[in-house]
Amino acid sequence: MDLQISTPITLPSGLVLPNRLVKAAMAEAMAGSSTEYLPNDAMKRSYSVWADAGWGMILTGNVQVDTKYLGQPGDTSIIDNEAKQLESWKAWAKACKGPKGSTPAIVQLNHPGRQSPLGAGTKGLFAKNVAPSAIPLVLGPGLLAKLASAIVMGTPREMTVADIEEVVAHFARAAKLSADAGFDGIELHAAHGYLLAQFLSPKSNKRTDAYGGSPVKAAKIVVDIIRAAREVTPKGFTIGIKFNSVDHQSESALKDCIEQIEVIREAGIDFLEVSGGTYEDPVMIDGGKAFAEKSDRTKAREAFFLEFAKAIRHKFLDLPLMVTGGFRTRQGMEAAVAEGGCDFVGIGRPAVLNPSLPNNIVFNKEVKDEDARLYVKKVQVPWIAKVIAPGVGAGAESAWYGAQIPKMAQL
């Protein structure tokens, strides 16, 4: 079985991935105030399972760079006690890199911005979230969704230049900690509506200063973070960034996105991750039956995801591209890489249900192509969550998968 996805790839930083399968980032919710925002022992054991399972690279769940603003109460975050954090993170990095210390491990860094819910973080119940502009998050259409948004997230305050510079410093500090602890690099989370995505989007960034008003200016905070991180990390340290196609669903938005990636690439990134849809062409896989059963809205989103990934690939041929979303077969993953659609693929939810799927399924020569499939579980979301807001329902499904990660520690 001669597979392109089983071959190594070298990133511009010099980091070598032994194969093209990446365990994508998923929030673990195994830290928070009860562990002083440090990964607990079960979380480290869970990562040790992934690290010894044949993955080409391990991406951690998002780590918040400021304890004041968390994406959820159980997030891992950067704390003031540097010595204590370094000791904990060294053990975490060792777990992520496996028994031989050879599995590439990357920390995903994040700041939720206006998406920090009530009670998550140390900011206090009455303190406002921060964002590029004072535009509230709306979880969905309808009165209930608006009410839930107002209660859970509130209206953020517009960040001052000093606020922005502080966030840049937080990211740089987190990058240095990652390097000192033994991780191979970081990934900046600029997707899913979090702070960096908020700056990049004209829908949430209405600034007219150096940090907004044009696509390139809107990307300044990201460029500043990359440059600051480079200054405090050693040569060969890997820096990637994650984008989501859902954030750029129009020709003009795609054009703006490409402008932003241009300046971000020039600042010095080693890979770009794109997520947001199903990459495998359903017509190619099953004759279109699955595609026909999907709603027009879903089909439109997934078709755009394909076009988005192709446009990025065409424009940035020399930038290693990771595509995450919807990979469910060995054949689909192989086609994506072999045909040049991407350089490596990210696997999220199936990696929780079957942590050893690279060794047991994808690279197992005894498993035939027609049987080499990855599985997910259909999660029953409470009806009230769907009624209140679609965003809440989607979050409940993600939370279910996150809750399965601690169970891996028992394997």
PAVEXTOR-688274 format. One record per residue (C-alpha): x, y, z. Coordinates in steps of 0.001 Angstrom, whole numbers, padded with zeros to 6 digits, always signed. Layout:
BEGIN
XYZ/...
This chain:
BEGIN
+000000+000000+000000/+001845+003042-001344/+000094+006131-000007/+001029+009780-000444/-000502+010496+002973/+002041+008133+004539/+005024+010130+003245/+006875+012750+005324/+006755+016484+004680/+009161+019198+005814/+007742+022584+006809/+009620+025840+006049/+010734+025897+009699/+012515+022580+009175/+010014+020577+011227/+009478+017159+009646/+006055+015523+009837/+006442+011734+009419/+003096+011537+007591/+000216+013756+006483/-002372+012984+009191/-002788+015648+011867/-004800+015330+015057/-006754+018575+014792/-007360+020927+017707/-010354+020236+019942/-011193+021969+023215/-010531+019565+026076/-012193+021517+028927/-009866+019750+031369/-008273+022752+033060/-009863+025951+034358/-009705+027483+037816/-009741+024092+039567/-006312+023275+038110/-005045+026873+038060/-005645+026783+034277/-002957+024116+033825/-003538+020776+032040/-004449+018095+034560/-002918+014605+034693/-005798+013010+032779/-005348+015531+029973/-001651+014686+029716/-002430+010969+029638/-004990+011529+026886/-002386+013283+024760/+000099+010485+025375/-002413+008120+023730/-002579+010281+020598/+001198+010740+020583/+001802+006995+020307/-000873+006341+017668/+000921+007184+014420/-000180+010792+013897/+002035+013007+011758/+001443+015970+014077/-000525+016712+017240/-002388+020005+017610/-003523+020816+021145/-006888+022317+021955/-006986+026094+022116/-004986+027661+024934/-006215+031089+025995/-003446+033675+026279/-005189+035616+029074/-006997+034065+032047/-009393+037023+032151/-011007+035880+028918/-011709+032180+028377/-013768+030504+025678/-015257+028188+028319/-014621+027634+032038/-012404+024556+031523/-009883+026162+029175/-006138+025917+029598/-004600+029376+029868/-001404+031322+030498/-000897+032205+034176/+001346+034620+036080/+003350+031902+037871/+005816+031203+035057/+007881+028614+036954/+004823+026554+037860/+003432+026807+034345/+006723+025808+032731/+006999+022722+034922/+003447+021670+034037/+003857+022398+030341/+007121+020465+030086/+005235+017380+031261/+002426+018167+028812/+004851+018605+025900/+006549+015326+026803/+003164+013578+026732/+002272+015152+023376/+005560+014128+021771/+005273+010457+022706/+007608+007883+024274/+010369+008559+021724/+009880+012334+021794/+009481+012289+018025/+005834+013238+017409/+005609+016892+016276/+003455+018826+018748/+001937+022274+018210/+000073+024453+020739/-002969+026291+019438/-003124+029803+020943/-006317+031809+021158/-008163+034787+022605/-011987+034621+022487/-012573+038357+022284/-016326+038989+022390/-016977+035213+022580/-016031+034819+026235/-019212+033686+028025/-020371+034883+031412/-018400+033162+034174/-015521+032036+031949/-012263+033582+033120/-011251+035975+035866/-012605+039185+034323/-015518+039339+036750/-019254+039145+036193/-019706+042810+035332/-016599+043353+033200/-017163+043596+029469/-015538+041414+026862/-013121+043073+024443/-013307+043234+020659/-012002+045335+017762/-015318+047206+017771/-018245+047396+020189/-020418+045045+018145/-022226+042318+020094/-022224+038684+019083/-025602+037350+017946/-026005+033605+018443/-028817+033297+015922/-032038+034836+014580/-035017+035566+016764/-035709+037195+020100/-034541+034260+022245/-031172+034138+020494/-030671+037878+020946/-031631+037622+024609/-029242+034704+025150/-026466+036638+023407/-027037+039688+025585/-026990+037661+028807/-024173+035229+028018/-021801+037440+026018/-023002+041026+026342/-021811+043931+024233/-018000+044134+024165/-016006+047295+024596/-013819+048490+021744/-010162+047777+022405/-007722+050642+022751/-004336+050510+021042/-002846+049716+024453/-005279+046789+024781/-004179+045464+021397/-000504+045787+022242/-001142+043910+025491/-002813+041063+023592/+000154+040895+021207/+002452+040631+024228/+000277+037853+025695/+000540+035828+022491/+004315+036339+022360/+004669+035240+025971/+002620+032124+025244/+004792+031359+022212/+007958+031601+024316/+006456+029347+026972/+005555+026799+024294/+009119+026782+022979/+010687+026630+026449/+008414+023725+027407/+009522+021663+024422/+006683+022103+021956/+007653+022382+018292/+005517+025391+017519/+002239+027258+017813/-000871+027776+015728/-002733+031086+015913/-006507+030545+016022/-007925+033061+013556/-011181+031206+012882/-014574+030441+014417/-015270+034050+015305/-012612+034446+018004/-010622+037651+018528/-008185+037371+015613/-011061+036416+013297/-013000+039391+014668/-010171+041710+013611/-009888+040116+010165/-013621+040425+009407/-015182+043735+008294/-018415+042585+009932/-016889+042817+013404/-014053+045275+012767/-015242+048812+012048/-012039+050524+013169/-010535+053385+011176/-007083+053385+012776/-004002+051248+012026/-005951+048076+012903/-008896+048425+010533/-010376+050075+007472/-008741+047775+004919/-007974+044045+004726/-004259+044626+005273/-004767+046957+008238/-007213+044497+009781/-004451+041866+009650/-001960+044080+011501/-002628+042461+014891/-001849+039024+013425/+001314+040278+011732/+002412+041951+014975/+001842+038711+016914/+003884+036651+014450/+006774+039116+014532/+006687+039334+018328/+006612+035535+018612/+009578+035213+016251/+011595+037573+018439/+011249+035376+021545/+011426+031876+020045/+014402+030000+018578/+015148+029486+014909/+013252+026469+013645/+010192+027163+015798/+007027+026544+013783/+004214+029090+013499/+000949+028270+011746/-002433+029937+011523/-006002+028664+011217/-008644+030210+008963/-012262+029151+008450/-013944+029305+005047/-017272+030158+006707/-015766+033540+007610/-015221+034374+003914/-018361+033291+002040/-018316+035690-000897/-015972+036598-003735/-015109+039941-002161/-014471+038329+001226/-012231+035728-000424/-010293+038500-002174/-009825+040281+001153/-008754+037016+002776/-006083+036417+000122/-004735+039941+000707/-004507+039172+004411/-002801+035818+003902/-000223+037567+001693/+000934+039875+004490/+000622+037138+007112/+002790+034817+005023/+005379+037557+004588/+005498+037924+008378/+006662+034316+008550/+004228+031397+008848/+005054+027751+008208/+001585+026405+007461/-002002+027500+006959/-004937+025453+008206/-008310+025839+006500/-011469+024388+008018/-015178+024849+007548/-016758+022174+005428/-016527+018736+003886/-013522+018411+001626/-014309+014974+000187/-016377+015333-002979/-019595+013372-002269/-020138+012811-005988/-016749+011107-006192/-017247+009061-003034/-020798+007776-003284/-022333+008962-006512/-023920+011998-004923/-026455+010223-002692/-025179+011856+000505/-024941+015220-001225/-028517+014946-002508/-029776+014286+001020/-028230+017483+002382/-029995+020825+002546/-029323+023461-000105/-027708+025630+002564/-025348+022834+003623/-024482+022007+000017/-023750+025662-000727/-021493+025945+002316/-019584+022773+001470/-019221+023759-002181/-017796+027100-001100/-015400+025331+001261/-014042+023370-001698/-013644+026524-003784/-012062+028375-000876/-009476+025634-000318/-008732+025439-004049/-008328+029221-004337/-005908+029300-001416/-003968+026359-002864/-003734+028022-006288/-002594+031369-004892/-000105+030053-002338/+001513+026985-003891/+004609+027223-001697/+002691+027570+001586/+002009+024191+003266/-001769+023822+003460/-003670+021768+006001/-007354+021111+005373/-009603+020073+008258/-013212+019026+007943/-015220+016054+006835/-012488+013535+006039/-014053+010142+006610/-012249+007740+004247/-008692+006730+003437/-009462+007257-000255/-010721+010781+000331/-007658+011766+002349/-005313+010206-000189/-007028+011947-003105/-006850+015329-001374/-003079+015073-000893/-002130+013106-004016/-004057+015476-006295/-002471+018545-004712/-005547+019841-002918/-003616+020110+000328/-000376+018952+001937/-001793+017371+005081/-005229+016689+006538/-006700+017441+009942/-008861+014894+011742/-010934+016058+014701/-013913+014170+016085/-012990+010716+014699/-009680+011073+016564/-011576+011164+019853/-013645+008062+019163/-010658+006167+017739/-007397+007798+018921/-005238+005167+017186/-006926+005419+013796/-003673+006189+011885/-002089+002908+012970/-005278+000860+013219/-007120+002010+010106/-005514+004486+007708/-002007+003002+007561/-003034-000560+008365/-002332-002628+005231/-004747-005311+006387/-007682-002869+006188/-009088-002600+002659/-009887+000784+001151/-013626+000181+001294/-013332-000572+005014/-010906+002237+005850/-013519+004660+007145/-013570+007044+010077/-016669+007261+012209/-018404+009941+014228/-021401+009784+016532/-024616+011649+015912/-025074+013691+019054/-028592+014441+020233/-028656+018141+021025/-031369+019229+023518/-034293+020758+021658/-034197+023873+023812/-030662+024595+022600/-031826+024490+018983/-034774+026733+019793/-032660+029347+021554/-029938+029566+018910/-028218+027375+016314/-024845+028409+017727/-025749+026993+021115/-026747+023680+019555/-023481+023416+017655/-021594+024182+020841/-023412+021382+022650/-022251+018877+020035/-018645+020052+020323/-018923+019855+024101/-019990+016197+023876/-016860+015304+021937/-014733+017319+024335/-016223+015325+027206/-014967+012098+025605/-011311+013188+025711/-010869+012463+029467/-012013+008886+028808/-008927+008393+026643/-006803+008652+029788/-008162+005248+030806/-006951+003499+027635/
